[in-house]
Amino acid sequence: MHSTENNNEKTSLEKVFSITHLDLLSDAKLISELAAEINNLILINFERLVQLLYRIDVSEVKLKTLLKENPNEDAGRIIASLIIERQFQKLKLKSEMKNTDEKSACDEEKW
């Protein structure tokens, strides 16, 4: 096992992925925890961070642009905000798809 994470406690990333309500993604404590976790990955396992960002589908262009435009900002916080933004987009799309599917089902029942 190569993981340095405590198996009894969810990491901040796992918390972000388990969120199903859009409003919970704006929790300041979660964002701070996620930023700290990302800063830790930057220092000890950058390759793992890159893999996670790829898997999450964070825009590489957007990330590079934000990091370049904000050289004095905390990189972990910038990356955390992009991860949360991406998760927000996924949840919003999922919600919209669910509403579309429900509407389609109602329309089919009318026949």
trRosetta pair geometry for C-beta under 8 A, 3 or more apart (Angstrom, degrees):
i j d omega theta_ij theta_ji phi_ij phi_ji
3 7 7.7 92 103 -69 137 87
4 44 7.9 -36 26 128 159 147
5 9 8.0 -132 172 74 88 80
5 11 5.4 -58 -136 -60 135 118
6 9 4.7 25 94 35 118 99
10 14 4.2 -130 -166 91 95 125
10 15 5.2 119 125 -58 127 79
10 18 7.1 -52 -152 3 154 143
11 14 4.7 99 52 6 74 101
11 15 7.1 -132 98 -6 42 86
11 37 6.1 113 -178 -134 103 149
12 15 5.4 -51 -151 32 36 116
12 16 6.5 39 151 -22 66 101
12 30 6.4 147 -151 -165 97 67
12 33 4.1 177 -93 121 129 100
12 34 4.0 -163 145 -82 134 63
12 36 7.5 120 -17 57 154 86
12 37 4.6 -163 34 -5 122 146
13 16 5.6 -51 -151 32 34 112
13 17 6.5 26 154 -12 66 107
13 34 6.7 113 -67 -128 57 92
13 37 6.4 -141 -27 121 91 150
13 52 6.9 -61 -138 -159 152 141
13 83 7.5 -73 -120 175 84 152
14 17 5.8 -58 -147 42 33 108
14 18 6.1 27 156 -18 67 111
15 18 5.9 -63 -145 39 28 106
15 19 6.8 45 153 -41 62 95
15 30 6.1 -137 115 -137 134 111
15 33 7.7 29 39 94 146 136
15 34 7.9 -123 62 -70 110 100
16 19 6.0 -43 -160 5 32 116
16 25 7.2 67 -142 -122 82 85
16 30 6.9 137 -75 170 81 120
16 34 6.3 60 -47 -97 129 136
16 83 6.3 27 157 136 165 113
16 84 6.4 -110 -139 -94 125 73
16 87 5.5 -137 165 -55 101 168
17 87 7.0 -125 -92 -119 49 128
19 24 4.7 -159 -147 92 120 124
19 25 5.8 143 122 -68 158 78
19 87 6.9 69 61 155 115 134
19 91 7.4 -50 109 -75 91 147
20 24 8.0 41 50 32 43 137
20 91 7.0 161 -156 -130 38 119
21 24 4.8 85 76 -5 93 109
21 91 7.9 88 174 -175 4 147
22 25 6.0 -49 -170 14 45 115
22 88 6.1 74 -143 -139 90 83
22 91 5.4 175 -82 110 80 135
22 92 6.5 63 -98 -70 130 81
22 95 7.6 -44 -42 -25 118 150
23 26 6.2 -52 -170 24 49 110
24 27 5.9 -9 -174 -25 57 115
24 30 7.7 62 161 -5 78 162
25 30 7.7 -112 -148 93 33 144
25 84 5.1 144 -179 -167 104 100
25 87 6.1 -180 -118 95 133 114
25 88 5.2 -173 101 -77 168 94
25 91 7.5 -165 -37 21 138 149
26 31 7.8 -14 -166 -39 32 124
26 84 7.9 121 -81 170 42 138
27 30 4.0 65 87 10 110 114
27 31 6.7 174 91 -13 57 84
28 31 5.6 -55 -148 36 34 113
28 32 6.3 34 155 -19 67 106
29 32 5.8 -55 -150 37 31 111
29 33 6.3 30 153 -18 65 107
30 33 5.7 -55 -146 38 31 111
30 34 6.1 31 155 -20 65 109
31 34 5.7 -55 -145 38 28 112
31 35 6.3 32 154 -22 64 106
31 77 7.3 52 159 -140 98 79
31 80 5.5 119 -162 140 70 131
31 81 7.1 36 -148 -78 116 69
31 84 6.5 -30 -102 -43 93 155
32 35 5.7 -52 -147 34 30 113
32 36 6.5 30 154 -18 63 105
33 36 5.8 -55 -151 36 31 111
33 37 6.4 31 151 -19 65 107
34 37 5.6 -53 -147 37 32 113
34 38 6.3 32 153 -19 65 106
34 76 7.8 169 119 167 61 93
34 80 4.1 127 110 -134 109 116
34 83 6.7 -144 172 70 137 136
34 84 7.2 127 82 -51 168 106
35 38 5.7 -55 -147 37 30 111
35 39 6.4 32 153 -20 64 105
35 74 6.2 48 -177 127 128 129
35 76 3.9 102 -174 128 70 101
35 77 4.2 13 -123 -80 137 59
35 79 7.5 135 -120 61 65 83
35 80 4.2 -76 -71 -17 71 148
36 39 5.7 -52 -147 35 31 112
36 40 6.5 36 151 -21 62 104
36 76 6.5 88 -65 155 18 153
37 40 5.6 -53 -154 33 31 116
37 41 6.6 32 149 -17 64 103
37 76 7.7 145 59 -159 46 121
38 41 5.5 -52 -150 36 36 112
38 42 6.5 44 148 -26 66 99
38 49 6.6 94 -151 -129 73 122
38 75 7.6 -136 126 115 114 78
38 76 4.0 152 82 -141 104 83
38 79 4.8 -179 -177 83 154 128
38 80 5.6 -144 -2 -58 144 87
38 83 7.8 -164 -76 -11 135 141
39 42 5.4 -45 -149 28 35 117
39 43 6.7 28 154 -13 63 106
39 74 7.2 -46 -76 -177 125 102
39 75 7.0 124 -98 73 79 87
39 76 3.6 -51 -49 -59 87 142
40 43 5.9 -62 -154 40 31 107
40 44 6.1 -17 167 18 69 113
41 44 6.6 -75 -126 56 25 79
41 45 5.3 -59 -148 68 68 84
41 46 6.8 119 148 -93 74 35
41 48 5.8 -115 -151 83 110 104
41 49 4.0 130 137 -67 126 109
41 52 7.6 -39 -166 20 164 140
42 46 5.9 40 -146 -96 39 86
42 49 6.2 23 -72 -33 54 167
42 75 6.3 91 -89 96 160 129
42 76 6.7 -114 -8 -72 131 90
43 46 7.9 136 15 -56 9 86
45 48 4.0 13 140 17 114 122
45 49 6.7 137 104 -20 73 84
46 49 5.4 -53 -154 34 40 115
46 50 6.4 40 151 -20 70 102
47 50 5.7 -52 -150 34 34 112
47 51 6.5 36 151 -19 64 104
48 51 5.6 -54 -151 36 32 114
48 52 6.4 34 151 -20 65 105
49 52 5.7 -54 -149 35 32 112
49 53 6.3 30 155 -18 66 106
49 79 7.7 -8 -173 -177 118 159
50 53 5.8 -54 -147 37 30 110
50 54 6.4 32 153 -20 63 106
51 54 5.7 -56 -151 36 30 112
51 55 6.2 28 154 -18 66 108
52 55 5.7 -57 -146 39 31 110
52 56 6.0 25 157 -15 67 110
53 56 5.8 -55 -140 41 29 108
53 58 4.5 -65 -163 41 86 121
53 60 7.6 103 136 -85 123 75
53 63 7.1 22 -166 -67 142 163
53 79 7.2 -75 -92 -156 121 111
53 83 7.6 -97 -109 -83 73 96
54 57 7.4 25 175 -77 32 40
54 58 7.9 -67 -63 38 23 80
56 83 5.8 -22 162 -131 163 85
56 86 5.6 96 153 103 102 149
56 87 7.5 -47 -161 -59 112 83
57 86 6.1 166 81 -163 79 135
58 62 7.4 -117 168 67 76 111
58 63 5.9 65 139 -53 112 125
58 79 7.5 36 -177 -155 167 76
58 82 4.9 74 -148 139 120 117
58 83 6.1 -48 -77 -83 129 60
58 86 5.4 -102 -90 -42 70 150
59 62 3.7 59 92 15 121 112
59 63 6.3 171 92 -15 63 83
59 82 7.3 -122 41 -162 79 123
59 86 8.0 179 -9 -84 76 114
60 63 5.7 -55 -146 37 30 113
60 64 6.2 28 158 -17 66 107
61 64 6.1 -57 -147 38 27 108
61 65 6.2 27 155 -19 63 110
62 65 5.7 -57 -147 38 29 113
62 66 6.3 26 158 -17 65 108
62 82 6.6 152 111 -126 116 126
63 66 6.0 -58 -147 38 27 107
63 67 6.2 23 158 -16 64 109
63 78 7.5 119 -146 135 70 108
63 79 6.8 39 -137 -105 112 77
63 82 5.9 12 -89 -94 89 175
64 67 5.9 -57 -144 39 28 109
64 68 6.1 26 157 -18 65 111
65 68 5.9 -60 -147 39 27 109
65 69 6.0 17 159 -12 65 113
66 69 5.9 -60 -138 43 28 105
66 70 5.9 -15 171 20 66 115
66 78 5.2 167 132 -169 124 124
66 82 7.2 -168 31 -60 158 122
67 70 6.7 -78 -134 58 20 83
67 71 7.5 61 163 -91 59 54
67 75 6.2 32 -121 -121 105 95
67 78 6.2 148 -80 110 70 159
68 71 7.1 -2 -161 -63 28 87
70 73 3.8 -5 155 11 115 127
70 78 6.3 163 78 -87 136 136
73 77 6.6 -106 165 68 98 114
73 78 5.7 94 116 -52 124 113
74 77 4.0 68 84 8 109 110
74 78 6.9 176 91 -12 57 82
75 78 5.6 -54 -148 36 36 113
75 79 6.2 31 156 -15 69 107
76 79 5.9 -57 -145 41 29 107
76 80 6.0 33 154 -23 65 108
77 80 5.5 -50 -142 36 31 115
77 81 6.4 33 157 -21 63 103
78 81 6.0 -55 -153 33 28 109
78 82 6.7 25 150 -15 62 106
79 82 5.7 -56 -152 37 35 111
79 83 6.4 37 151 -21 68 104
80 83 5.7 -53 -148 35 32 112
80 84 6.3 27 155 -15 66 107
81 84 5.8 -55 -145 41 32 109
81 85 6.1 38 153 -23 65 107
82 85 5.4 -50 -142 36 31 115
82 86 6.3 33 156 -20 64 104
83 86 5.8 -55 -150 35 29 110
83 87 6.4 27 152 -16 64 107
84 87 5.6 -53 -144 39 33 111
84 88 6.2 41 152 -25 65 104
85 88 5.5 -52 -150 33 30 116
85 89 6.6 33 151 -21 63 102
86 89 5.6 -50 -153 32 34 113
86 90 6.6 33 150 -18 64 103
87 90 5.6 -52 -149 35 35 112
87 91 6.3 32 154 -16 67 105
88 91 5.9 -57 -147 39 29 108
88 92 6.1 29 155 -20 65 109
89 92 5.8 -57 -145 38 27 111
89 93 6.2 27 157 -18 64 108
90 93 5.9 -57 -148 38 28 110
90 94 6.2 30 153 -21 64 108
91 94 5.5 -53 -146 36 32 114
91 95 6.3 34 154 -20 65 105
92 95 5.7 -54 -150 36 30 112
92 96 6.4 30 152 -18 64 106
93 96 5.6 -54 -147 38 32 111
93 97 6.2 33 154 -20 66 106
94 97 5.7 -54 -146 36 29 111
94 98 6.3 32 153 -22 63 105
95 98 5.6 -53 -148 33 31 113
95 99 6.4 29 154 -17 64 105
96 99 5.7 -54 -149 37 32 110
96 100 6.3 33 152 -19 65 106
97 100 5.6 -54 -147 37 32 113
97 101 6.2 33 153 -20 65 106
98 101 5.7 -54 -147 37 30 111
98 102 6.3 30 153 -19 64 106
99 102 5.7 -52 -145 36 31 111
99 103 6.3 32 154 -19 64 106
100 103 5.7 -54 -147 36 30 111
100 104 6.3 32 152 -20 64 106
101 104 5.6 -53 -148 36 31 113
101 105 6.4 33 153 -21 64 105
102 105 5.6 -53 -149 35 32 112
102 106 6.5 32 152 -18 64 104
103 106 5.7 -53 -149 36 33 111
103 107 6.3 34 152 -20 65 106
104 107 5.6 -54 -147 37 32 113
104 108 6.4 33 153 -20 65 105
105 108 5.7 -52 -149 34 31 113
105 109 6.6 34 152 -22 63 104
106 109 5.7 -53 -151 32 33 113
106 110 7.0 43 149 -30 62 98
107 110 5.7 -45 -160 17 36 117
107 111 7.9 41 146 -23 58 91
108 111 6.1 -44 -170 16 43 111
